[in-house]
């Protein structure tokens, strides 16, 4: 059933993109020449809608890949999403033919509704895909925070567009591109989390910004890693991340040990408990590094093993 739902959605999205481009109005001057300014403006607005629809296709497709079957309520939400999405060609044509505050408002409200429904669907599918209760709760809370920021920003852009039409159009172009990059980063981070156990995942989310240094470095590193060939199957790229993580833990332990001599009573016991927690976290990290190293060596040995098996068959 899931495959039929995904194929049906892909077909609808392909038709929507086709309708948008077929309805591009090409204006001509009195001498029959094409009005290049109007054509370029129309193509630019089409590009905004293309990025928006393509980003939706990418995010929903990735979310559906995580589950085995589609629940009835998720199917209803997906069909509702496709209904609102099918209105995008008409809103795009209105915006191309007459780019005013009113047509921009119609386009903005429609894309806001589509984004809201899409994000609710993705949260539901992600929640269904995670079996561990703590991991599910943590991931859903994180997605809800992202959605609040995304929806809130779109509302601000909607109001902004009532006063500044052209700058708002540029923002509407940037939004799906940024959402697409965010989805790539989330996927790349999921690959790292898949190599960790439940406790290590909890440690990672607790110290995530300290592990990477800051959010900007985390985003840039994950995005750069996602562009590398065979990145999804190469544990080598995470060795540096784990080394940085271990270095952060060591710094935390040393910092607390330096403070320990100046403390007494409850404060001293609290810091000792923190040191004990960090030491255990460090041990788990060492085990994880060893597992990663073994997996890396196994992957390097696999081609040689296949070659030896082929020789034996001959």
Sine and cosine of phi, psi and omega as CSV:
sin_phi,cos_phi,sin_psi,cos_psi,sin_omega,cos_omega
0.00,0.00,-0.63,0.78,-0.02,-1.00
-0.88,0.48,-0.66,0.75,-0.02,-1.00
-0.88,0.47,-0.63,0.77,0.00,-1.00
-0.92,0.39,-0.63,0.78,0.02,-1.00
-0.90,0.44,-0.71,0.70,-0.02,-1.00
-0.91,0.41,-0.69,0.73,0.01,-1.00
-0.89,0.45,-0.67,0.75,0.04,-1.00
-0.87,0.49,-0.72,0.69,0.02,-1.00
-0.89,0.46,-0.67,0.74,0.03,-1.00
-0.87,0.49,-0.64,0.77,0.00,-1.00
-0.91,0.42,-0.68,0.73,0.02,-1.00
-0.89,0.46,-0.69,0.72,-0.01,-1.00
-0.90,0.43,-0.64,0.76,0.04,-1.00
-0.89,0.46,-0.65,0.76,0.03,-1.00
-0.91,0.41,-0.66,0.75,0.00,-1.00
-0.87,0.49,-0.72,0.70,0.01,-1.00
-0.90,0.43,-0.60,0.80,0.02,-1.00
-0.91,0.41,-0.68,0.74,0.00,-1.00
-0.90,0.45,-0.65,0.76,-0.02,-1.00
-0.86,0.51,-0.73,0.68,-0.06,-1.00
-0.96,0.29,-0.52,0.85,0.02,-1.00
-0.94,0.33,-0.46,0.89,-0.04,-1.00
-1.00,-0.03,0.17,0.98,0.06,-1.00
-0.89,0.45,0.88,-0.48,0.00,-1.00
-0.97,0.22,0.85,-0.52,0.02,-1.00
-0.97,-0.26,0.95,-0.32,-0.04,-1.00
-1.00,0.01,0.56,-0.83,0.03,-1.00
-0.85,-0.52,0.47,-0.88,0.05,-1.00
-0.99,0.16,0.00,-1.00,-0.04,-1.00
-0.90,0.44,-0.47,0.88,0.01,-1.00
-1.00,0.02,0.11,0.99,0.04,-1.00
1.00,0.01,-0.08,1.00,0.02,-1.00
-0.97,0.26,0.53,-0.85,0.01,-1.00
-0.96,0.28,0.71,-0.70,0.07,-1.00
-0.97,0.23,0.99,-0.16,-0.12,-0.99
-0.90,0.44,-0.59,0.81,0.00,-1.00
-0.89,0.45,-0.73,0.69,0.00,-1.00
-0.90,0.43,-0.60,0.80,0.00,-1.00
-0.92,0.40,-0.72,0.69,-0.01,-1.00
-0.91,0.42,-0.62,0.79,0.04,-1.00
-0.90,0.43,-0.66,0.75,0.00,-1.00
-0.91,0.42,-0.68,0.74,0.01,-1.00
-0.91,0.42,-0.61,0.80,0.03,-1.00
-0.89,0.45,-0.70,0.72,0.03,-1.00
-0.92,0.38,-0.62,0.78,0.08,-1.00
-0.87,0.50,-0.64,0.77,0.00,-1.00
-0.89,0.47,-0.60,0.80,0.05,-1.00
-0.88,0.48,-0.75,0.66,0.00,-1.00
-0.91,0.41,-0.61,0.79,0.02,-1.00
-0.88,0.48,-0.74,0.68,0.01,-1.00
-0.88,0.48,-0.64,0.77,-0.01,-1.00
-0.90,0.44,-0.75,0.66,-0.04,-1.00
-0.93,0.36,-0.66,0.75,-0.01,-1.00
-0.90,0.44,-0.63,0.78,0.05,-1.00
-0.90,0.43,-0.64,0.77,0.05,-1.00
-0.89,0.46,-0.69,0.72,0.02,-1.00
-0.87,0.50,-0.69,0.73,-0.03,-1.00
-0.90,0.43,-0.73,0.68,-0.08,-1.00
-0.93,0.37,-0.70,0.72,0.00,-1.00
-0.93,0.37,-0.62,0.79,0.03,-1.00
-0.88,0.47,-0.67,0.74,0.01,-1.00
-0.91,0.41,-0.63,0.78,0.00,-1.00
-0.92,0.38,-0.64,0.76,0.01,-1.00
-0.92,0.39,-0.52,0.86,-0.01,-1.00
-0.90,0.43,-0.36,0.93,-0.06,-1.00
-0.99,0.13,-0.24,0.97,-0.10,-0.99
-0.92,-0.39,0.31,-0.95,-0.01,-1.00
-1.00,-0.08,-0.60,0.80,0.00,-1.00
-0.59,-0.81,0.41,-0.91,-0.05,-1.00
-0.99,-0.13,0.82,-0.58,0.05,-1.00
-0.97,0.26,0.38,-0.93,-0.06,-1.00
-0.87,0.49,-0.67,0.74,-0.03,-1.00
-0.92,0.38,-0.56,0.83,0.05,-1.00
-0.94,0.34,-0.58,0.81,0.06,-1.00
-0.89,0.45,-0.66,0.75,0.02,-1.00
-0.89,0.45,-0.70,0.72,0.02,-1.00
-0.89,0.45,-0.64,0.77,0.00,-1.00
-0.91,0.41,-0.66,0.75,0.05,-1.00
-0.91,0.42,-0.62,0.78,0.07,-1.00
-0.89,0.45,-0.64,0.77,0.04,-1.00
-0.88,0.47,-0.70,0.71,0.01,-1.00
-0.91,0.42,-0.55,0.83,0.05,-1.00
-0.88,0.47,-0.78,0.62,0.00,-1.00
-0.91,0.41,-0.57,0.82,0.01,-1.00
-0.91,0.41,-0.55,0.83,0.00,-1.00
-0.92,0.39,-0.23,0.97,0.05,-1.00
-1.00,0.07,-0.17,0.98,-0.04,-1.00
-0.87,0.49,-0.66,0.75,0.04,-1.00
-0.84,0.54,-0.66,0.75,0.00,-1.00
-0.92,0.40,-0.68,0.74,0.02,-1.00
-0.91,0.41,-0.58,0.81,0.03,-1.00
-0.91,0.40,-0.67,0.74,0.01,-1.00
-0.89,0.45,-0.68,0.74,0.06,-1.00
-0.85,0.53,-0.68,0.73,-0.03,-1.00
-0.92,0.39,-0.58,0.81,0.00,-1.00
-0.95,0.32,-0.70,0.71,-0.07,-1.00
-0.93,0.36,-0.56,0.83,-0.04,-1.00
-0.47,-0.88,1.00,-0.04,-0.05,-1.00
-0.99,0.15,1.00,-0.06,0.00,-1.00
-0.80,-0.60,0.03,-1.00,0.02,-1.00
-0.88,0.47,-0.61,0.79,-0.04,-1.00
-0.93,0.37,-0.73,0.68,-0.02,-1.00
-0.93,0.37,-0.57,0.82,0.07,-1.00
-0.92,0.40,-0.58,0.82,0.04,-1.00
-0.91,0.42,-0.68,0.73,0.03,-1.00
-0.87,0.49,-0.72,0.69,0.00,-1.00
-0.89,0.45,-0.68,0.73,-0.02,-1.00
-0.90,0.43,-0.68,0.73,0.01,-1.00
-0.90,0.43,-0.67,0.74,0.00,-1.00
-0.90,0.44,-0.74,0.68,0.00,-1.00
-0.92,0.40,-0.50,0.87,0.08,-1.00
-0.91,0.41,-0.70,0.71,0.02,-1.00
-0.90,0.44,-0.71,0.70,0.00,-1.00
-0.87,0.49,-0.69,0.72,0.00,-1.00
-0.89,0.45,-0.68,0.74,0.00,-1.00
-0.89,0.46,-0.73,0.68,-0.01,-1.00
-0.91,0.41,-0.67,0.75,0.01,-1.00
-0.88,0.48,-0.72,0.70,-0.04,-1.00
-0.91,0.41,-0.60,0.80,0.05,-1.00
-0.91,0.42,-0.62,0.79,0.03,-1.00
-0.91,0.42,-0.69,0.72,-0.02,-1.00
-0.90,0.44,-0.65,0.76,0.05,-1.00
-0.88,0.48,-0.69,0.73,0.00,-1.00
-0.90,0.43,-0.69,0.73,0.00,-1.00
-0.92,0.38,-0.63,0.77,0.02,-1.00
-0.91,0.41,-0.67,0.75,0.03,-1.00
-0.88,0.47,-0.62,0.78,0.01,-1.00
-0.93,0.37,-0.52,0.85,-0.07,-1.00
-0.98,0.22,-0.35,0.94,-0.06,-1.00
-1.00,-0.10,0.81,-0.58,-0.05,-1.00
-1.00,0.03,-0.60,0.80,-0.03,-1.00
-0.96,0.27,0.77,-0.64,-0.09,-1.00
-0.90,0.43,-0.71,0.71,-0.02,-1.00
-0.91,0.42,-0.69,0.73,0.01,-1.00
-0.90,0.44,-0.64,0.77,0.02,-1.00
-0.89,0.45,-0.73,0.69,-0.01,-1.00
-0.88,0.47,-0.68,0.73,-0.01,-1.00
-0.90,0.43,-0.70,0.71,-0.04,-1.00
-0.93,0.36,-0.66,0.75,0.02,-1.00
-0.90,0.44,-0.66,0.75,0.05,-1.00
-0.88,0.48,-0.64,0.77,0.01,-1.00
-0.92,0.40,-0.67,0.74,0.02,-1.00
-0.91,0.41,-0.61,0.79,0.02,-1.00
-0.90,0.44,-0.62,0.78,0.05,-1.00
-0.91,0.42,-0.68,0.73,0.04,-1.00
-0.88,0.48,-0.65,0.76,-0.02,-1.00
-0.92,0.39,-0.63,0.77,0.03,-1.00
-0.88,0.48,-0.66,0.75,0.03,-1.00
-0.92,0.39,-0.70,0.71,-0.04,-1.00
-0.90,0.44,-0.75,0.66,-0.02,-1.00
-0.92,0.39,-0.67,0.74,0.03,-1.00
-0.87,0.49,-0.66,0.75,0.01,-1.00
-0.92,0.40,-0.61,0.79,0.03,-1.00
-0.91,0.40,-0.57,0.82,0.07,-1.00
-0.91,0.42,-0.66,0.75,0.03,-1.00
-0.89,0.45,-0.67,0.74,0.03,-1.00
-0.90,0.43,-0.59,0.81,0.03,-1.00
-0.87,0.49,-0.71,0.70,0.02,-1.00
-0.94,0.35,-0.65,0.76,0.01,-1.00
-0.87,0.50,-0.61,0.80,-0.01,-1.00
-0.92,0.40,-0.33,0.94,0.05,-1.00
-0.94,0.34,-0.30,0.95,-0.03,-1.00
-0.92,-0.40,-0.55,0.84,-0.06,-1.00
-0.74,-0.68,0.99,-0.16,-0.13,-0.99
-0.95,0.31,-0.81,0.59,-0.10,-1.00
-0.90,0.43,-0.72,0.70,0.07,-1.00
-0.87,0.50,-0.57,0.82,0.02,-1.00
-0.91,0.42,-0.59,0.81,0.05,-1.00
-0.88,0.47,-0.65,0.76,0.02,-1.00
-0.90,0.44,-0.64,0.77,0.01,-1.00
-0.91,0.42,-0.64,0.77,0.03,-1.00
-0.90,0.44,-0.46,0.89,0.09,-1.00
-0.96,0.28,-0.64,0.77,-0.06,-1.00
-0.95,0.32,-0.58,0.81,-0.11,-0.99
-0.84,0.55,-0.79,0.62,0.00,-1.00
-0.91,0.40,-0.51,0.86,0.04,-1.00
-0.91,0.42,-0.69,0.72,0.03,-1.00
-0.91,0.42,-0.64,0.77,0.03,-1.00
-0.91,0.42,-0.61,0.80,0.04,-1.00
-0.89,0.45,-0.70,0.72,0.02,-1.00
-0.91,0.41,-0.63,0.78,0.04,-1.00
-0.88,0.48,-0.64,0.77,0.00,-1.00
-0.92,0.40,-0.62,0.78,0.06,-1.00
-0.89,0.46,-0.68,0.73,-0.01,-1.00
-0.90,0.43,-0.69,0.73,0.04,-1.00
-0.87,0.49,-0.66,0.75,0.00,-1.00
-0.91,0.41,-0.66,0.76,0.01,-1.00
-0.91,0.42,-0.64,0.77,0.02,-1.00
-0.93,0.37,-0.57,0.82,0.06,-1.00
-0.88,0.48,-0.58,0.82,0.04,-1.00
-0.89,0.46,-0.60,0.80,0.07,-1.00
-0.93,0.37,-0.71,0.71,-0.05,-1.00
-0.90,0.44,-0.49,0.87,0.00,-1.00
-0.91,0.42,-0.35,0.94,0.01,-1.00
-1.00,0.00,-0.07,1.00,-0.05,-1.00
-0.95,-0.31,0.47,-0.88,0.11,-0.99
-0.99,0.13,0.00,-1.00,-0.11,-0.99
-0.88,0.48,-0.70,0.72,-0.03,-1.00
-0.92,0.39,-0.64,0.77,0.02,-1.00
-0.92,0.40,-0.57,0.82,0.07,-1.00
-0.90,0.43,-0.66,0.75,0.05,-1.00
-0.89,0.45,-0.67,0.75,0.05,-1.00
-0.88,0.47,-0.65,0.76,-0.04,-1.00
-0.89,0.46,-0.75,0.67,-0.03,-1.00
-0.92,0.39,-0.50,0.87,0.03,-1.00
-0.93,0.36,-0.60,0.80,-0.10,-1.00
-0.91,-0.40,0.37,0.93,-0.19,-0.98
-0.85,0.53,-0.76,0.65,-0.03,-1.00
-0.91,0.41,-0.57,0.82,0.04,-1.00
-0.94,0.33,-0.56,0.83,0.01,-1.00
-0.88,0.48,-0.70,0.72,-0.06,-1.00
-1.00,0.02,-0.30,0.95,-0.09,-1.00
0.96,-0.27,-0.77,0.64,0.09,-1.00
-0.22,-0.98,0.14,-0.99,-0.06,-1.00
-0.91,0.42,-0.59,0.81,-0.03,-1.00
-0.89,0.45,-0.69,0.72,0.01,-1.00
-0.91,0.41,-0.62,0.78,0.02,-1.00
-0.88,0.48,-0.73,0.68,-0.01,-1.00
-0.89,0.46,-0.73,0.68,-0.07,-1.00
-0.92,0.40,-0.64,0.77,-0.01,-1.00
-0.93,0.38,-0.72,0.70,0.00,-1.00
-0.90,0.43,-0.63,0.77,0.02,-1.00
-0.92,0.40,-0.67,0.74,0.02,-1.00
-0.91,0.41,-0.65,0.76,0.02,-1.00
-0.91,0.42,-0.56,0.83,-0.03,-1.00
-0.92,0.39,-0.38,0.93,-0.02,-1.00
-1.00,0.08,-0.14,0.99,-0.03,-1.00
-0.98,0.19,0.55,-0.83,0.01,-1.00
-0.92,0.40,0.67,-0.74,0.03,-1.00
0.85,0.52,0.47,0.88,-0.06,-1.00
-0.90,0.44,-0.54,0.84,-0.06,-1.00
-0.92,0.40,-0.37,0.93,-0.12,-0.99
-0.90,-0.44,0.24,0.97,-0.07,-1.00
-0.91,-0.40,0.98,-0.19,-0.01,-1.00
-0.95,0.30,-0.20,0.98,-0.03,-1.00
-0.84,0.54,-0.58,0.81,-0.09,-1.00
-0.93,0.37,-0.32,0.95,-0.01,-1.00
-1.00,-0.02,-0.13,0.99,-0.04,-1.00
-0.90,0.43,-0.62,0.78,0.03,-1.00
-0.93,0.37,-0.62,0.78,0.04,-1.00
-0.87,0.49,-0.70,0.71,-0.01,-1.00
-0.92,0.39,-0.58,0.81,0.05,-1.00
-0.90,0.43,-0.67,0.74,0.06,-1.00
-0.90,0.44,-0.64,0.77,0.02,-1.00
-0.89,0.46,-0.71,0.71,0.01,-1.00
-0.90,0.43,-0.63,0.78,0.05,-1.00
-0.89,0.45,-0.62,0.78,0.06,-1.00
-0.89,0.45,-0.67,0.74,0.00,-1.00
-0.90,0.44,-0.68,0.74,0.02,-1.00
-0.88,0.48,-0.65,0.76,0.03,-1.00
-0.89,0.45,-0.64,0.76,0.02,-1.00
-0.90,0.43,-0.66,0.75,0.00,-1.00
-0.91,0.42,-0.73,0.68,-0.01,-1.00
-0.89,0.46,-0.63,0.78,0.00,-1.00
-0.90,0.44,-0.64,0.77,0.00,-1.00
-0.96,0.27,-0.58,0.82,0.05,-1.00
-0.90,0.43,-0.59,0.81,0.04,-1.00
-0.92,0.40,-0.55,0.84,0.00,-1.00
-0.98,0.19,-0.36,0.93,-0.16,-0.99
-0.88,0.48,-0.62,0.78,-0.07,-1.00
-0.92,0.39,-0.39,0.92,-0.03,-1.00
-0.99,-0.10,0.09,1.00,-0.05,-1.00
-0.93,-0.38,0.30,-0.95,0.09,-1.00
-0.44,-0.90,0.22,-0.97,0.07,-1.00
0.91,0.41,-0.66,-0.75,-0.06,-1.00
-0.89,0.45,-0.60,0.80,0.01,-1.00
-0.89,0.46,-0.64,0.77,-0.01,-1.00
-0.92,0.39,-0.68,0.73,0.02,-1.00
-0.90,0.43,-0.61,0.79,0.00,-1.00
-0.90,0.44,-0.70,0.72,0.01,-1.00
-0.92,0.39,-0.61,0.79,0.04,-1.00
-0.89,0.46,-0.64,0.77,0.05,-1.00
-0.91,0.42,-0.62,0.79,0.04,-1.00
-0.91,0.42,-0.65,0.76,0.03,-1.00
-0.90,0.44,-0.68,0.74,0.02,-1.00
-0.88,0.47,-0.66,0.75,0.02,-1.00
-0.89,0.45,-0.69,0.73,-0.01,-1.00
-0.92,0.39,-0.59,0.81,0.04,-1.00
-0.90,0.45,-0.66,0.75,0.04,-1.00
-0.91,0.41,-0.63,0.78,0.05,-1.00
-0.89,0.45,-0.62,0.78,0.03,-1.00
-0.90,0.44,-0.62,0.78,0.04,-1.00
-0.91,0.42,-0.67,0.74,0.04,-1.00
-0.89,0.46,-0.62,0.78,0.02,-1.00
-0.90,0.43,-0.63,0.78,0.04,-1.00
-0.89,0.45,-0.65,0.76,0.06,-1.00
-0.90,0.44,-0.66,0.76,-0.01,-1.00
-0.91,0.42,-0.63,0.77,0.04,-1.00
-0.89,0.46,-0.65,0.76,0.01,-1.00
-0.91,0.42,-0.66,0.75,0.03,-1.00
-0.90,0.44,-0.66,0.75,0.02,-1.00
-0.90,0.44,-0.65,0.76,0.00,-1.00
-0.90,0.43,-0.66,0.75,0.02,-1.00
-0.91,0.42,-0.67,0.75,0.01,-1.00
-0.90,0.44,-0.63,0.78,0.02,-1.00
-0.90,0.43,-0.68,0.73,0.01,-1.00
-0.92,0.40,-0.61,0.79,0.04,-1.00
-0.90,0.44,-0.65,0.76,0.02,-1.00
-0.91,0.41,-0.57,0.82,0.03,-1.00
-0.94,0.33,-0.53,0.85,-0.04,-1.00
-0.99,0.15,-0.33,0.94,-0.08,-1.00
-0.85,0.52,-0.72,0.70,0.03,-1.00
-0.86,0.51,-0.64,0.77,0.01,-1.00
-0.91,0.41,-0.62,0.78,0.03,-1.00
-0.91,0.42,-0.66,0.75,0.03,-1.00
-0.89,0.45,-0.64,0.76,0.00,-1.00
-0.89,0.45,-0.67,0.74,0.02,-1.00
-0.91,0.42,-0.62,0.79,0.02,-1.00
-0.91,0.41,-0.63,0.78,0.03,-1.00
-0.90,0.43,-0.63,0.78,0.03,-1.00
-0.90,0.43,-0.65,0.76,0.00,-1.00
-0.91,0.42,-0.60,0.80,0.02,-1.00
-0.91,0.40,-0.58,0.81,0.01,-1.00
-0.95,0.32,0.00,0.00,0.00,0.00
